Amino acid sequence: MKKIFIIFVVSSGALTTACTKQTLYLTPEAKGYIYDSVTKKPLNNFSGNMGFNGLTRNESDKIKSSTDGGFIIPAVLESYYLLRPNTMNFERPPELYISADGYKSKVIDYSKIYWEQVPSEKRGYDHYREIDLGIIYLDPENK
């Protein structure tokens, strides 16, 4: 009877762990402001494609800035239950892209900002992280 109880407890613990959703945070959440490089003013209600190179869930999803040019690019997540995915499949350069009609596309390497703003104990895929990119200036396209 005691053995059956122990097997039941161990099995229940294993099943609970297997049924608990786990999350990997593949990128940090990125926030900042979009400004026009010529006028030096924020791009109010700017709408464009912004995301993490190679990892953004759907490039057709547009991100819109607020009235002060502020934006947030959500972290890219990967969920699993029992078997943790191989994180080597998600390795990409720490880059963001921004593209919108009327402006030249821009790629931003955020590695330096990441190392300055994210504490060492929060680095890796198991922790939510966020970075502040500050002001990003976009160059208008020549027409």
C-alpha positions, 0 to 999 in steps of 0.5 A: 500500500505504501509503494502504491501511494509513493508511485501515485505521488511521483506520477502526479508530480510528473504529470503536473510538471508535464502539463504546466506551460513553460515560456522561453523569452527569445528576445527582450521587449524593446521600447523607444521613440521614433523621430524624423531625422530632418525635423527632429520631431517625433513621428506621431502615430507612426505605423510601420513594420518593426521587429526582431530580425529573424524571430518576429512572429508575423512581419505583416503585424504593424506597430503603431507609435503613440502621439509622442512617437513612443513604441513597444515591440513585444518580446518574442516568446516560445511556449512548451510543456514537457520538452524544452526546445533547442534554443540554438534554433532561435539564435539570431543577431541582436538586431531590430528592423524598422520600415515604413512608407516614406522612410528608409528602412533601418536595422539597429544592433541592440547588443550594447544596450542589452548588456548595459540594461539587462542584469547578468542574472536576467540574461538567458531565455528563462527571464522576461527582459526589457530594453529602452532604445531611446530615440531612433531617428529615421531618414525620409526617403528622397522622392 
